[in-house]
Amino acid sequence: MNVDTVGFVGLGNMGSVLTGNLVEAGHDVMSHDVSGPGRSPQGAEFVSDVAQLARDADVVVLSLPDGGASEQVVRVIAETPQRRVTHVVDTSTVGVAAAQAIDGLLAGTGITYVDAPVSGGIAGARARTLSVMYAGTDAACRAVEPVLAGLSDRRRRVGDRPGMAQALKLANNFLSATALAATSEAIAFGLSVGLDMGTMVEVIDASSGQSAATRDKFPNHVLTGRYAAGFANSLMSKDLKLYLGAVEAQGAPSLLGRVTESVWEQFAAAEPGADFTRIYRFLAGR
């Protein structure tokens, strides 16, 4: 499939960068966001409603806060008369059940759904090192490959049906959230006995306790006091709830999942919308 026009819905922190990546990759891009055109990147044509994207774009990409938002947009696309769109690529983290429901919603419409959540943050999106994990039928994945290639240089098909990529993304975010919270507690302990934070991070990152927290979050956001990774604690709390729900639905182990979800729920309630790297200050009581 030769993709002529890509529509993009959701111009938040991640979506605006991904839209720009598609423009830079040479795609003809149309964008839409409920808040207006303020974050639409140069080179993308902003349109006022989703129905216009459905009529004028071949593939529509979503970058939205949750499954409810994705389903709402997909319903509009499916109900638009004389639509042109044949594929929807959802980069949002919506959860396994929502991805399956949206796929079912599109059944019989002639539109296929590719589940394609991303990981790596805003910096990864800008550097084109963002991890795009995607799942869908052979035909659908082949058809949208030019669009996925426009989003990032790092892509991996992980399954043959929507929901499988969501499962992997939720597992990834559970590990990320657990590592960041655990590292925060460990660093707070070290400071309490007089260790230097920079020294601790450097040594741990060269030792068996290393993680993305010691490689990126602490050096670039906690040590610097920036706390600006671009991902809200409320979104991490949402992702962990989705993870825990999916784990329990499968009857898989969830002991650590419950603990981690509870910690992030408390953080999100105490400081709604705070950058997720600020969990260090929350746990350290600073």
C-alpha positions as CSV (number, residue, x, y, z in Angstrom):
1,M,0.0,0.0,0.0
2,N,1.3,3.4,-0.9
3,V,0.2,5.8,1.8
4,D,-0.7,9.1,0.3
5,T,-2.1,11.0,3.3
6,V,-1.8,10.4,7.1
7,G,-4.2,11.9,9.5
8,F,-3.0,12.4,13.1
9,V,-5.4,12.9,16.1
10,G,-3.9,14.1,19.4
11,L,-1.3,16.8,19.6
12,G,-0.2,16.5,23.2
13,N,3.4,16.2,24.3
14,M,4.0,12.9,22.4
15,G,1.5,13.4,19.6
16,S,2.9,16.8,18.4
17,V,6.4,15.3,18.1
18,L,5.2,12.2,16.3
19,T,3.2,14.3,13.9
20,G,6.3,16.3,13.1
21,N,8.3,13.1,12.6
22,L,5.7,12.1,9.9
23,V,6.1,15.5,8.2
24,E,9.9,15.2,8.2
25,A,9.7,11.7,6.8
26,G,7.9,13.1,3.8
27,H,4.3,12.2,4.5
28,D,1.4,14.4,3.6
29,V,0.0,15.0,7.1
30,M,-3.3,16.3,8.4
31,S,-3.7,16.9,12.1
32,H,-6.5,17.4,14.6
33,D,-6.7,18.1,18.3
34,V,-9.7,19.1,20.4
35,S,-7.7,22.0,21.9
36,G,-7.1,23.6,18.5
37,P,-4.2,24.1,16.1
38,G,-1.7,25.5,18.6
39,R,0.5,22.4,18.7
40,S,0.2,21.4,15.1
41,P,3.7,21.2,13.7
42,Q,4.8,23.2,10.7
43,G,4.1,21.3,7.5
44,A,0.9,19.5,8.8
45,E,-2.5,20.8,7.7
46,F,-4.7,21.3,10.8
47,V,-8.4,20.3,10.3
48,S,-11.3,21.1,12.6
49,D,-12.9,17.7,12.9
50,V,-12.1,14.0,12.8
51,A,-14.7,13.3,10.1
52,Q,-12.6,15.3,7.7
53,L,-9.6,13.1,8.4
54,A,-11.7,10.0,7.8
55,R,-12.7,11.4,4.4
56,D,-9.3,12.7,3.3
57,A,-6.6,10.4,4.9
58,D,-5.6,6.9,4.0
59,V,-4.3,6.1,7.5
60,V,-5.3,7.8,10.8
61,V,-2.8,7.7,13.7
62,L,-4.1,8.2,17.3
63,S,-2.1,9.6,20.3
64,L,-4.7,10.0,23.0
65,P,-4.8,9.8,26.8
66,D,-6.9,6.7,27.2
67,G,-9.1,4.0,25.7
68,G,-12.3,6.0,26.0
69,A,-10.8,8.8,23.9
70,S,-9.5,6.4,21.3
71,E,-12.9,4.7,21.1
72,Q,-14.7,8.0,20.7
73,V,-12.5,9.0,17.8
74,V,-12.7,5.6,16.1
75,R,-16.6,5.7,16.3
76,V,-16.6,9.0,14.5
77,I,-14.2,7.5,11.8
78,A,-16.4,4.4,11.4
79,E,-19.6,6.4,11.1
80,T,-18.3,9.0,8.6
81,P,-19.9,8.6,5.2
82,Q,-17.7,8.4,2.1
83,R,-14.7,7.8,4.2
84,R,-11.3,7.2,2.6
85,V,-9.4,5.8,5.6
86,T,-8.6,2.1,5.5
87,H,-6.3,1.8,8.6
88,V,-6.2,3.2,12.1
89,V,-2.9,3.0,14.0
90,D,-3.2,3.6,17.8
91,T,0.0,4.7,19.5
92,S,-2.0,5.4,22.7
93,T,-1.7,3.3,25.8
94,V,-5.3,2.1,26.1
95,G,-5.0,-1.4,27.6
96,V,-5.7,-4.9,26.3
97,A,-9.5,-4.9,26.7
98,A,-9.9,-1.4,25.0
99,A,-7.7,-2.4,22.1
100,Q,-9.8,-5.6,21.5
101,A,-13.0,-3.6,21.9
102,I,-11.9,-1.0,19.3
103,D,-10.8,-3.7,16.9
104,G,-14.3,-5.3,17.3
105,L,-15.9,-1.9,16.7
106,L,-14.2,-1.7,13.3
107,A,-15.1,-5.2,12.3
108,G,-17.0,-5.2,9.1
109,T,-16.3,-1.5,8.3
110,G,-13.4,-2.2,5.9
111,I,-11.0,-0.4,8.4
112,T,-8.3,-2.3,10.1
113,Y,-6.8,-1.5,13.5
114,V,-3.1,-1.7,14.4
115,D,-2.3,-1.6,18.1
116,A,1.0,0.3,18.3
117,P,1.9,1.9,21.7
118,V,5.2,3.6,22.1
119,S,7.9,3.9,24.8
120,G,10.9,6.1,25.2
121,G,9.4,9.5,26.1
122,I,9.5,12.8,24.4
123,A,13.3,12.8,24.1
124,G,13.1,9.4,22.4
125,A,10.4,10.6,20.0
126,R,12.5,13.6,19.0
127,A,15.6,11.4,18.5
128,R,13.6,8.8,16.6
129,T,14.7,6.2,19.1
130,L,11.2,5.7,20.4
131,S,10.3,2.0,20.7
132,V,7.1,1.3,18.6
133,M,5.7,-2.1,19.5
134,Y,2.9,-3.1,17.2
135,A,0.4,-5.9,16.7
136,G,-2.1,-6.7,14.0
137,T,-2.8,-8.9,11.0
138,D,-0.1,-9.5,8.4
139,A,-1.8,-7.4,5.8
140,A,-2.6,-4.5,8.2
141,C,1.0,-4.4,9.5
142,R,2.5,-4.4,6.0
143,A,0.1,-1.7,4.9
144,V,1.0,0.7,7.7
145,E,4.7,0.0,7.7
146,P,5.6,3.3,5.9
147,V,3.7,5.2,8.6
148,L,5.4,3.3,11.5
149,A,8.7,4.0,9.8
150,G,7.8,7.7,9.8
151,L,7.2,7.6,13.5
152,S,10.5,6.1,14.6
153,D,13.6,4.2,13.6
154,R,12.9,1.5,16.2
155,R,9.9,-0.7,15.5
156,R,9.1,-4.3,16.4
157,R,6.0,-6.3,15.6
158,V,5.1,-8.3,18.7
159,G,1.8,-10.0,17.8
160,D,-0.8,-10.8,15.2
161,R,-3.8,-9.3,16.9
162,P,-4.6,-6.0,18.6
163,G,-4.2,-6.1,22.4
164,M,-0.9,-8.0,22.3
165,A,1.2,-4.8,21.9
166,Q,-0.8,-3.2,24.7
167,A,0.0,-6.1,27.0
168,L,3.7,-5.7,26.3
169,K,3.5,-1.9,26.8
170,L,1.7,-2.3,30.1
171,A,4.4,-4.8,31.3
172,N,7.1,-2.4,30.2
173,N,5.4,0.5,32.1
174,F,5.0,-1.7,35.2
175,L,8.7,-2.4,35.2
176,S,9.6,1.3,34.6
177,A,7.3,2.5,37.4
178,T,8.6,-0.1,39.8
179,A,12.3,0.6,39.0
180,L,11.8,4.4,39.4
181,A,10.0,4.1,42.7
182,A,12.4,1.5,44.1
183,T,15.4,3.6,43.0
184,S,13.9,6.6,44.6
185,E,13.6,4.8,47.9
186,A,17.2,3.4,47.6
187,I,18.6,6.8,46.9
188,A,16.7,8.4,49.8
189,F,18.2,5.7,52.1
190,G,21.7,6.4,50.8
191,L,21.4,10.1,51.4
192,S,20.2,9.4,55.0
193,V,23.6,7.8,55.8
194,G,25.6,10.6,54.1
195,L,26.2,9.2,50.6
196,D,26.2,11.6,47.6
197,M,23.3,11.2,45.2
198,G,25.5,11.6,42.1
199,T,27.9,9.0,43.3
200,M,25.1,6.6,44.1
201,V,23.5,7.0,40.7
202,E,26.9,6.5,38.9
203,V,27.8,3.4,40.9
204,I,24.4,1.8,40.8
205,D,24.2,2.4,37.0
206,A,27.4,0.5,36.6
207,S,26.2,-2.3,38.9
208,S,23.4,-4.8,39.1
209,G,20.8,-2.3,40.3
210,Q,20.9,-0.4,37.0
211,S,17.7,0.6,35.1
212,A,16.3,3.4,33.1
213,A,15.9,5.2,36.4
214,T,19.7,5.3,36.9
215,R,20.5,5.7,33.2
216,D,18.1,8.5,32.4
217,K,15.6,9.7,35.0
218,F,17.9,10.4,37.9
219,P,20.9,11.9,35.9
220,N,18.7,14.1,33.6
221,H,15.7,15.0,35.9
222,V,16.3,14.4,39.6
223,L,19.9,15.3,39.9
224,T,19.4,18.4,37.8
225,G,16.1,19.4,39.5
226,R,14.4,19.6,36.1
227,Y,11.7,17.0,36.6
228,A,10.6,17.5,33.1
229,A,10.4,14.1,31.4
230,G,7.1,15.0,29.9
231,F,5.0,12.2,31.3
232,A,2.5,12.9,34.1
233,N,2.1,10.8,37.2
234,S,-1.6,10.5,36.5
235,L,-0.9,8.8,33.2
236,M,1.5,6.3,34.9
237,S,-1.1,5.6,37.6
238,K,-3.7,5.0,34.8
239,D,-1.3,2.6,33.0
240,L,-0.6,0.7,36.2
241,K,-4.4,0.3,36.8
242,L,-4.7,-1.1,33.3
243,Y,-1.8,-3.4,33.9
244,L,-3.2,-4.7,37.1
245,G,-6.6,-5.2,35.6
246,A,-5.2,-7.1,32.7
247,V,-2.9,-9.3,34.9
248,E,-5.8,-10.2,37.2
249,A,-8.0,-10.9,34.2
250,Q,-5.4,-13.5,33.1
251,G,-5.0,-14.9,36.6
252,A,-1.3,-14.0,36.5
253,P,0.8,-13.0,39.6
254,S,0.0,-9.5,40.8
255,L,1.6,-9.1,44.3
256,L,4.2,-6.5,43.2
257,G,1.8,-5.0,40.8
258,R,-0.6,-4.1,43.6
259,V,2.1,-2.5,45.7
260,T,3.5,-0.5,42.7
261,E,0.0,0.6,41.6
262,S,-0.8,1.8,45.2
263,V,2.3,3.9,45.4
264,W,1.7,5.7,42.1
265,E,-2.0,6.2,43.0
266,Q,-1.0,7.9,46.2
267,F,1.6,10.1,44.3
268,A,-1.0,11.1,41.7
269,A,-3.5,11.9,44.3
270,A,-1.0,14.0,46.3
271,E,0.4,15.9,43.3
272,P,-2.1,15.6,40.4
273,G,-0.4,16.0,37.0
274,A,3.2,16.2,38.3
275,D,6.0,14.9,36.1
276,F,6.5,11.3,37.0
277,T,10.1,11.8,37.8
278,R,9.0,13.8,40.9
279,I,8.1,10.5,42.6
280,Y,11.6,10.8,44.1
281,R,10.6,13.9,46.0
282,F,7.3,12.4,47.0
283,L,8.8,9.2,48.4
284,A,11.8,11.0,50.0
285,G,9.4,13.4,51.6
286,R,11.2,16.4,50.2
